[in-house]
Amino acid sequence: MAKKAVKRKYSRGVSKKVASAMKKRKKGTLKSGRSGKTVKSRKQAIAIGLSEARKSGAKVPKKKAK
């Protein structure tokens, strides 16, 4: 059987950063930037993962305008 192609929104490196942020959130060890509170929101964990990927130099689309 051939492996089914997964449509990715971001590159592999970015996906790894987001996945690690999600794992940390599940463990309860992911902290937000300034306040240092534990992150409970799934969306916030994804945002932190993308932010870390941007800092490391990965190609990530720009943040959406509010």
Order of alpha helices (4+ residues) and beta strands (2+ residues): alpha-alpha
